[in-house]
Amino acid sequence: MRNLVVVEFVTLDGVMQGLGSPDEDRDGGFEHGGWAAPYFDDTQTATALEGLRSTTAYLFGRRTYEKMTAFWPSQPDDNPMAAHLNATPKYVATRTLTDFTWSGARRLNGDLAPAVAELKTQGDGTIVVLGSGVLVHDLVANDLVDGYRLFLHPLLLGTGKRLFRETDRPRRLRLTSCVPTSTGVLLLEYEVA
């Protein structure tokens, strides 16, 4: 059975919106896009690449899929992240998208909770969720998340979409790894208890 792991870049106040570029996600008037760039270092790159070894599938929400497919398929395969993303099966939780041009991408069929539960029974390794904030909230609400890999940045933005919202009850996590980087980012891994 596969585990489902949420991988997110977040600020100390929990913002996950628009980490990559100024225009990545301006929803709600968000003006801090590209906030993660000053914090990249070799430790983050090495950790991200190490995580690829166990990843056997990706799960995206529609909006994240559309952002990813606009960039990654055109990246060269000498980029290990691009090579892995382009070669690995990708599932998209969407009710509206019908055309999947990215190689290996397909719609997650049916209602979210049973479809993801079924996907987890197919094979070994890890299903990784990147970005996809709305999807992550639904996965948490349905107790489908097995772990988190968080790249916690020493930054307070004050506004933006948050990774965690209100939940119906507390959920206990167990810290399995904590690695500091040269830029003050903490690479945190948690298992759901």
Backbone hydrogen bonds, N-H to C=O, Kabsch-Sander energy under -0.5 kcal/mol:
donor,donor_aa,acceptor,acceptor_aa,energy
2,R,120,K,-3.6
3,N,125,G,-1.8
5,V,3,N,-0.6
5,V,127,I,-2.8
6,V,147,G,-2.4
7,V,5,V,-0.5
7,V,129,V,-2.9
8,E,6,V,-0.5
8,E,149,R,-2.3
10,V,8,E,-0.6
10,V,151,F,-1.9
11,T,15,V,-1.8
12,L,153,H,-0.9
12,L,155,L,-1.8
13,D,155,L,-0.8
14,G,11,T,-2.3
16,M,161,K,-2.7
17,Q,161,K,-0.9
19,L,16,M,-0.6
24,E,21,S,-1.7
29,G,26,R,-1.7
30,F,26,R,-0.6
30,F,27,D,-1.2
34,G,18,G,-3.1
34,G,21,S,-0.6
35,W,18,G,-0.7
35,W,32,H,-0.9
36,A,19,L,-1.5
37,A,19,L,-0.6
37,A,34,G,-1.1
39,Y,36,A,-2.1
40,F,37,A,-1.3
45,T,41,D,-1.8
46,A,42,D,-2.7
47,T,43,T,-2.3
48,A,44,Q,-2.6
49,L,45,T,-2.5
50,E,46,A,-2.2
51,G,47,T,-1.9
52,L,48,A,-0.6
52,L,49,L,-0.8
53,R,49,L,-0.5
53,R,50,E,-1.2
54,S,51,G,-0.6
55,T,51,G,-0.6
55,T,52,L,-0.7
56,T,54,S,-0.5
56,T,126,T,-2.4
57,A,126,T,-1.3
58,Y,89,P,-2.1
59,L,128,V,-2.4
60,F,91,Y,-2.8
62,R,93,A,-0.9
65,Y,61,G,-2.6
66,E,62,R,-2.5
67,K,63,R,-1.9
68,M,64,T,-2.9
69,T,65,Y,-3.1
70,A,66,E,-0.9
71,F,68,M,-1.4
72,W,68,M,-2.4
74,S,71,F,-1.1
75,Q,72,W,-2.0
79,N,76,P,-1.8
83,A,79,N,-2.7
84,H,80,P,-2.1
85,L,81,M,-2.8
86,N,82,A,-2.8
87,A,83,A,-1.3
88,T,84,H,-1.7
90,K,104,G,-2.7
91,Y,58,Y,-2.8
92,V,106,R,-2.0
93,A,60,F,-2.9
94,T,92,V,-1.0
100,F,98,T,-0.6
101,T,99,D,-0.6
105,A,102,W,-2.1
106,R,90,K,-2.0
108,L,92,V,-2.9
109,N,107,R,-0.8
115,A,111,D,-2.1
116,V,112,L,-2.8
117,A,113,A,-2.4
118,E,114,P,-2.3
119,L,115,A,-2.2
120,K,116,V,-2.3
121,T,117,A,-0.7
121,T,118,E,-0.9
122,Q,118,E,-0.5
122,Q,119,L,-1.1
123,G,121,T,-1.1
126,T,54,S,-2.4
127,I,3,N,-3.2
128,V,57,A,-2.6
128,V,126,T,-0.6
129,V,5,V,-2.5
130,L,59,L,-0.7
130,L,128,V,-0.5
131,G,7,V,-1.0
136,V,132,S,-2.8
137,H,133,G,-2.1
138,D,134,V,-1.8
139,L,135,L,-2.6
140,V,136,V,-2.7
141,A,137,H,-2.2
142,N,138,D,-1.4
143,D,140,V,-1.9
144,L,139,L,-2.6
146,D,4,L,-2.9
147,G,4,L,-1.3
148,Y,190,Y,-2.2
149,R,6,V,-2.9
150,L,148,Y,-0.5
150,L,188,L,-3.0
151,F,8,E,-2.7
152,L,150,L,-0.9
152,L,186,L,-2.7
153,H,10,V,-3.2
153,H,151,F,-0.6
155,L,153,H,-2.3
157,L,155,L,-0.5
163,L,14,G,-2.6
174,R,191,E,-3.0
176,T,189,E,-3.1
177,S,189,E,-1.4
179,V,187,L,-2.1
181,T,185,V,-2.1
184,G,181,T,-1.3
186,L,152,L,-2.4
187,L,179,V,-3.1
187,L,185,V,-0.5
188,L,150,L,-3.0
188,L,186,L,-0.9
189,E,177,S,-2.4
190,Y,148,Y,-2.6
191,E,174,R,-2.4
192,V,146,D,-2.6
193,A,172,R,-2.5
